[in-house]
Amino acid sequence: MVAQTRIDEAERIMLDFARDTGLTDSARAPRRYLWTDAHAVCSFLGLHRHTDDTRYLGLAKRLVDQVHYVLGRHREDDARDGWISGLDEEHGREHPTIGGLRIGKKMPERRRDEALDERLEWDRDGQYFHYLTKWMHALYCTSRASGDARYCVWAKELAAAAQEAFAVTHGPGGEQRLLWKMSIDLSYPLVPSSGLHDPMDGYLTCQELGLCDALPAQRLAAPDLRAAIAATEGMLAGQQWFTEDALGIGGLLFDACRAVQLLAVGRLQQPQLVAKLLDAAQQSLQLFAKRSPLRLEPGHRLAFRELGLAIGLRGLPVMHDIVQRDHDSFTDNVPSLLDDLRQHVGLGDAIETFWLVPENREVATWRDHRDINAVMLATRLVPECFLVL
C-alpha cells in the first residue's frame, strides 16, 4: 500500500473511532478503554505528523482529557463517585493520574471478599500495570508533540502511583515483583500473579519519561522516578521473555525499539539488554511461525493480537537505521540479530493486508473487539509517533 493510501485509510479509521466512541459525537456516551485509547492517541498524533492538520493534535488532546475524566473516576454503577485517587474535584483535575486509571472493562471489579473466577475476571474492571505503562507512553508522545509539560507530569505521577501499588516483596531474599491486576482504588490485588514483560515495560517506560526533562517547556514539579527505575531494573535479573503470543512478540519488539533509541541517546547504560530483547523476539517468532496461526480463517483469529506483532515489526527499520549510524553503542551481535529479524518484515505486511480486506472484518472476532482492532490497524498504518521517541 502506498504511503498516501495508508494515511487516508488511517484517517478514515480514526475519524470513525472518534465518532463511534463519543469523542466527537456528544450524543454518544463516551466508550473509553485504556489500551485502545493509548494507541488511539498515538495514531492521532501520527496523522498530525503526516498531514500537518492541527485537528488531529486536537483530537489526541481531547482524548487524553476524556480518558482522564472517565477512567480516572469511579464507574457510574459504583456506589463511590469522584476521582479514584480520592482527591477533590479541583485537585483531581490537576492530577488526574495520581490514583491510576481504570481499564474500562464492562463489568464492575471483583469485591475484596468475592472468590476469583478466572473466566469472568477478563471482563471485570480494575487496573492493569501494562495498560498504565501504555498510557504513560501516550502521554509522553502528546507532550513531545504539543510541547506541553503537563502531559509528562501526569505520566510521571502515573508511573509513581503504579510502582507503589503494583510492586510487592516476596521470597526469602526480599525480591520484588509486579502484580498483574489491582483494584480500581489500588487497595488490593485482583490477580496476584505477575506479567511476563511487565518489569521490562515498566523499566523502559520510566527511562523514556526521563526524556521529558529535555523538553523546553519542562517547568512543572514531577515525581522523581529513580527509585522506580532501580526497582524495575532489579526485577529483570534472570528473566526469560520468550513467548508464542503474537501480541507479546509485538511488545518485545516495541520494547527493543525503545531500548535501542534510549541507548543511543545515553538514557540506558546496558547494551546487552538490546541484544537480549532482540534474541527473545527472534526465538519467539520462530515458535510463532511453527504454529502457523495466520493460516486460520478470520473467524478464528484475533486481529488486535496479530496487529500488535505487525506494529512491532514496523520498528525494525527504525532500529536498523540507529544501529547503522551508532554501531559502537551496541554489542557486536546486534546487527546480525536485526538482519535475522528483518526476514520477518513480510509477516507484518501479510497481517496488515489481511485485515484491510473488508470481508475479513465481517466476522464476530472483529466485531466483538471492533474498537481495539480498528485502532491497532491504524497504528500499524501510521506507527511513527508510537514507535519513535
For each residue, the residues with C-beta under 8 A, 3 or more apart:
1: 5 6 9 352 353 356 381
2: 5 6
3: 6 7
4: 7 8
5: 1 2 8 9
6: 1 2 3 9 10 381 382
7: 3 4 10 11 47 50 51 381 382
8: 4 5 11 12
9: 1 5 6 12 13 356 378 381
10: 6 7 13 14 43 46 47 378 381 382
11: 7 8 14 15 47 51
12: 8 9 15 16
13: 9 10 16 17 43 374 375 377 378 381
14: 10 11 17 18 40 43 44 47 56 59 375 378
15: 11 12 18 19 24
16: 12 13 19 20 374
17: 13 14 20 21 23 40 371 374 375 378
18: 14 15 21 23 24 25 59 63
19: 15 16 23 24 25 28
20: 16 17 25 28 31 371
21: 17 18 28 30 31 32 371
22: 25 26 28 29 30 31 66
23: 17 18 19 30 59 62 63 66
24: 15 18 19 59
25: 18 19 20 22 28
26: 22
27:
28: 19 20 21 22 25 31
29: 22
30: 21 22 23 66 70
31: 20 21 22 28 371
32: 21 37 66 67 70 71 104
33: 36 37 103 104 105 371 372
34: 37 38 67 71 101 102 103 104 128 131 132 134 135
35: 38 39 103 128 131 134 372
36: 33 39 40 371 372 375
37: 32 33 34 40 41 63 67 104 135 138
38: 34 35 41 42 131 134 135 137 138
39: 35 36 42 43 134 138 372 375 376 378 379 386
40: 14 17 36 37 43 44 63 375 378
41: 37 38 44 45 60 63 64 138 141 142
42: 38 39 45 46 137 138 141 379 385 386
43: 10 13 14 39 40 46 47 375 378 379 382 385 386
44: 14 40 41 47 48 56 57 59 60 63
45: 41 42 48 49 56 57 60 141 142 145 385
46: 10 42 43 49 50 379 382 383 384 385 386
47: 7 10 11 14 43 44 50 51 53 56 382
48: 44 45 51 52 53 54 55 56 57 60 145 385
49: 45 46 52 145 382 384 385
50: 7 46 47 382 384
51: 7 11 47 48 56
52: 48 49
53: 47 48 56
54: 48 57 58
55: 48 58 59
56: 14 44 45 47 48 51 53 59 60
57: 44 45 48 54 60 61 145 146
58: 54 55 61 62
59: 14 18 23 24 44 55 56 62 63
60: 41 44 45 48 56 57 63 64 142 145
61: 57 58 64 65 142 146
62: 23 58 59 65 66
63: 18 23 37 40 41 44 59 60 66 67
64: 41 60 61 67 68 138 139 142 151
65: 61 62 68 69
66: 22 23 30 32 62 63 69 70
67: 32 34 37 63 64 70 71 72 101 135
68: 64 65 71 72 96 97 101 154
69: 65 66 72 73 96
70: 30 32 66 67 73 104
71: 32 34 67 68 101 102 103 104
72: 67 68 69 83 84 85 92 96 97 99 101 102
73: 69 70 81 82 83 84 92
74: 78 80 81 82 83 84 184
75: 78 102 108 125 184
76:
77: 108
78: 74 75 81 108 184
79:
80: 74 185
81: 73 74 78
82: 73 74 86 87 88 89 92
83: 72 73 74 86 87 88 89 92 96 99
84: 72 73 74 99 100 101 102 184 185
85: 72 92 95 98 99 100
86: 82 83 99 185
87: 82 83 91 92 95 98 99
88: 82 83 91 92
89: 82 83 92 93
90: 93 94
91: 87 88 94 95
92: 72 73 82 83 85 87 88 89 95 96
93: 89 90 96
94: 90 91
95: 85 87 91 92 98 154 157
96: 68 69 72 83 92 93 154
97: 68 72 100 101 135 139 154 155 157 158 161
98: 85 87 95 157 158 161
99: 72 83 84 85 86 87 161 185 186
100: 84 85 97 127 132 158 161 162 165 182 186
101: 34 67 68 71 72 84 97 127 131 132 135 158
102: 34 71 72 75 84 105 125 126 127 184
103: 33 34 35 71 125 126 127 128 131
104: 32 33 34 37 70 71 125
105: 33 102 123 124 125 126
106: 123 125
107: 120 123 124 125
108: 75 77 78 124 125
109: 124 125 126 183 184 190
110: 114 116 117 120 121 124 126 190
111: 114
112: 183 187 188
113:
114: 110 111
115:
116: 110 121 190 191
117: 110 120 121
118: 121 122
119: 122
120: 107 110 117 123 124
121: 110 116 117 118 124 181 190 191
122: 118 119
123: 105 106 107 120
124: 105 107 108 109 110 120 121 190
125: 75 102 103 104 105 106 107 108 109 184
126: 102 103 105 109 110 181 182 183 184 190
127: 100 101 102 103 131 132 162 165 181 182 183 184 186
128: 34 35 103 131 132 180 181
129: 132 133 162 166 178 179 180 181 182 195 198 201 202
130: 133 134 195 197 198 201
131: 34 35 38 101 103 127 128 134 135
132: 34 100 101 127 128 129 135 136 158 159 162
133: 129 130 136 137 159 162 198 201 202 205
134: 34 35 38 39 130 131 137 138
135: 34 37 38 67 97 101 131 132 138 139 155 158
136: 132 133 139 140 155 158 159 205 208 209
137: 38 42 133 134 140 141 155 205 208 386
138: 37 38 39 41 42 64 134 135 141 142
139: 64 97 135 136 142 143 151 152 154 155 158
140: 136 137 143 144 151 152 155 208 209 211 212 389
141: 41 42 45 137 138 144 145 385 386
142: 41 45 60 61 64 138 139 145 146 148 151
143: 139 140 146 147 148 149 150 151 152 155 212 215
144: 140 141 147 211 215 389
145: 45 48 49 57 60 141 142 385
146: 57 61 142 143 151
147: 143 144 215 216 217
148: 142 143 151 217
149: 143 152 153 212 215 217 218 219 220
150: 143 153 154 220
151: 64 139 140 142 143 146 148 154 155
152: 139 140 143 149 155 156 209 212 215 218 222
153: 149 150 156 157 220 221 222
154: 68 95 96 97 139 150 151 157 158
155: 97 135 136 137 139 140 143 151 152 158 159 209 212
156: 152 153 159 160 209 212 222 223 225
157: 95 97 98 153 154 160 161 222 223
158: 97 98 100 101 132 135 136 139 154 155 161 162
159: 132 133 136 155 156 162 163 202 205 206 209 223 225 228
160: 156 157 163 164 223 225 228
161: 97 98 99 100 157 158 164 165 186
162: 100 127 129 132 133 158 159 165 166 202
163: 159 160 166 167 202 206 225 227 228 231 232
164: 160 161 167
165: 100 127 161 162 182 186
166: 129 162 163 178 179 182 198
167: 163 164 176 177 178 179 231
168: 176 177 178 179 189
169: 174 175 176
170: 175 176 177
171: 174 175
172:
173:
174: 169 171
175: 169 170 171 234 235
176: 167 168 169 170 231 234 235
177: 167 168 170 194 199 235
178: 129 166 167 168 194 195 198 199 202 232 235
179: 129 166 167 168 182 189 191 192 193 194
180: 128 129 189 191 192 193 194 195 198
181: 121 126 127 128 129 189 190 191
182: 100 126 127 129 165 166 179 186 187 188 189 190
183: 109 112 126 127 186 187 188 189 190
184: 74 75 78 84 102 109 125 126 127
185: 80 84 86 99
186: 99 100 127 161 165 182 183
187: 112 182 183
188: 112 182 183
189: 168 179 180 181 182 183 192
190: 109 110 116 121 124 126 181 182 183
191: 116 121 179 180 181
192: 179 180 189
193: 179 180
194: 177 178 179 180 198
195: 129 130 178 180 198
196: 241 243 248
197: 130 200 201 241 243 248 251 252 255
198: 129 130 133 166 178 180 194 195 201 202
199: 177 178 202 203 232 235 236 239
200: 197 203 204 232 236 239 241 255 277
201: 129 130 133 197 198 204 205 251 255
202: 129 133 159 162 163 178 198 199 205 206 228 232
203: 199 200 206 207 229 232 233 235 236
204: 200 201 207 208 255 258 259 262
205: 133 136 137 159 201 202 208 209
206: 159 163 202 203 209 210 225 228 229 232
207: 203 204 210 229 262 267 268
208: 136 137 140 204 205 211 258 262 267 389
209: 136 140 152 155 156 159 205 206 212 225
210: 206 207 213 225 267
211: 140 144 208 214 215 262 265 267 389
212: 140 143 149 152 155 156 209 215 218 222
213: 210 218
214: 211 218
215: 143 144 147 149 152 211 212 218
216: 147
217: 147 148 149
218: 149 152 212 213 214 215
219: 149
220: 149 150 153
221: 153
222: 152 153 156 157 212
223: 156 157 159 160
224: 227
225: 156 159 160 163 206 209 210 228 229
226: 229 230
227: 163 224 230 231
228: 159 160 163 202 206 225 231 232
229: 203 206 207 225 226 232 233
230: 226 227 233 234
231: 163 167 176 227 228 234 235
232: 163 178 199 200 202 203 206 228 229 235 236
233: 203 229 230 236
234: 175 176 230 231 237
235: 175 176 177 178 199 203 231 232 239
236: 199 200 203 232 233 239 273
237: 234
238:
239: 199 200 235 236
240: 280
241: 196 197 200 252 276 277 280 284
242: 280 283 284 287
243: 196 197 248 249 252 284 287
244: 248 284 287 288 291
245: 248 249 288 305
246: 249 250 288 293 305 306 308 309
247: 250 251 304 305 308 309
248: 196 197 243 244 245 251 252 284
249: 243 245 246 252 253 281 284 285 288 308 309 312
250: 246 247 253 254 307 308 309 310 311 312 313
251: 197 201 247 248 254 255 308 312
252: 197 241 243 248 249 255 256 277 280 281 284 312
253: 249 250 256 257 281 309 312 313 315 316 341
254: 250 251 257 258 311 312 315 387
255: 197 200 201 204 251 252 258 259 277
256: 252 253 259 260 274 277 278 281 315 319
257: 253 254 260 261 312 315 318 319 387
258: 204 208 254 255 261 262 389
259: 204 255 256 262 263 268 273 274 277
260: 256 257 263 264 274 318 319 322 323 330
261: 257 258 264 265 318 322 388 389
262: 204 207 208 211 258 259 265 267 268 389
263: 259 260 266 267 268 270 271 273 274 329 330
264: 260 261 322 325 326 329
265: 211 261 262
266: 263 269
267: 207 208 210 211 262 263
268: 207 259 262 263 271 273
269: 266
270: 263 273
271: 263 268 274 275 329 330 331 334
272: 275 276 331
273: 236 259 263 268 270 276 277
274: 256 259 260 263 271 277 278 330 331 334
275: 271 272 278 279 330 331 333 334 337
276: 241 272 273 279 280
277: 200 241 252 255 256 259 273 274 280 281
278: 256 274 275 281 282 334 337 338 341
279: 275 276 282 283 337
280: 240 241 242 252 276 277 283 284
281: 249 252 253 256 277 278 284 285 312 341
282: 278 279 285 286 337 340 341
283: 242 279 280 286 287
284: 241 242 243 244 248 249 252 280 281 287 288
285: 249 281 282 288 289 341 344 347
286: 282 283 289 290
287: 242 243 244 283 284 290 291
288: 244 245 246 249 284 285 291 293 309
289: 285 286 292 347
290: 286 287
291: 244 287 288
292: 289 295
293: 246 288 296 301 306
294: 301 306 347 350 351 354
295: 292
296: 293 300 301
297: 300 301
298: 301 354 359 360 361 363 365 366
299: 363 364 365
300: 296 297 365
301: 293 294 296 297 298 306 365
302: 305 306 365 369
303: 306 307 355 361 365 366 369 373 376 377
304: 247 307 308 369 372 373 376
305: 245 246 247 302 308 309
306: 246 293 294 301 302 303 309 310 351 355
307: 250 303 304 310 311 351 352 355 373 376 377 379 380
308: 246 247 249 250 251 304 305 311 312 376
309: 246 247 249 250 253 288 305 306 312 313 347 348 351
310: 250 306 307 313 314 347 348 349 351 352 380
311: 250 254 307 308 314 315 348 376 379 380 383 386 387
312: 249 250 251 252 253 254 257 281 308 309 315 348
313: 250 253 309 310 316 344 345 347 348
314: 310 311 317 318 348 380 383 387
315: 253 254 256 257 311 312 318 319 383 387
316: 253 313 319 320 338 341 342 345
317: 314 320 321
318: 257 260 261 314 315 321 322 387 388
319: 256 257 260 315 316 322 323 338
320: 316 317 323 324 338 342
321: 317 318 324 325
322: 260 261 264 318 319 325 326
323: 260 319 320 326 327 330 334 335 338
324: 320 321 327 335
325: 264 321 322
326: 264 322 323 329 330
327: 323 324 330 335
328:
329: 263 264 271 326
330: 260 263 271 274 275 323 326 327 334 335
331: 271 272 274 275 334
332: 335
333: 275 336 337
334: 271 274 275 278 323 330 331 337 338
335: 323 324 327 330 332 338 339
336: 333 339 340
337: 275 278 279 282 333 334 340 341
338: 278 316 319 320 323 334 335 341 342
339: 335 336 342 343
340: 282 336 337 343
341: 253 278 281 282 285 316 337 338 344
342: 316 320 338 339 345
343: 339 340
344: 285 313 341 347 348
345: 313 316 342 348 349
346: 349 350
347: 285 289 294 309 310 313 344 350 351
348: 309 310 311 312 313 314 344 345 351 352 380
349: 310 345 346 352 353
350: 294 346 347 353 354
351: 294 306 307 309 310 347 348 354 355 380
352: 1 307 310 348 349 355 356 377 380 381
353: 1 349 350 356 357
354: 294 298 350 351 357 360
355: 303 306 307 351 352 360 361 366 373 377
356: 1 9 352 353 377
357: 353 354 360 361
358: 361 362
359: 298 362
360: 298 354 355 357 363 366
361: 298 303 355 357 358 366 367 373
362: 358 359 366 367
363: 298 299 360 366 367
364: 299 367 368
365: 298 299 300 301 302 303 368 369
366: 298 303 355 360 361 362 363 369 370 373
367: 361 362 363 364 370
368: 364 365
369: 302 303 304 365 366 372 373
370: 366 367 373 374
371: 17 20 21 31 33 36 374 375
372: 33 35 36 39 304 369 375 376
373: 303 304 307 355 361 366 369 370 376 377
374: 13 16 17 370 371 377 378
375: 13 14 17 36 39 40 43 371 372 378 379
376: 39 303 304 307 308 311 372 373 379 380
377: 13 303 307 352 355 356 373 374 380 381
378: 9 10 13 14 17 39 40 43 374 375 381 382
379: 39 42 43 46 307 311 375 376 382 383 386
380: 307 310 311 314 348 351 352 376 377 383
381: 1 6 7 9 10 13 352 377 378
382: 6 7 10 43 46 47 49 50 378 379 385
383: 46 311 314 315 379 380 386 387
384: 46 49 50 387 388
385: 42 43 45 46 48 49 141 145 382 388
386: 39 42 43 46 137 141 311 379 383
387: 254 257 311 314 315 318 383 384
388: 261 318 384 385
389: 140 144 208 211 258 261 262
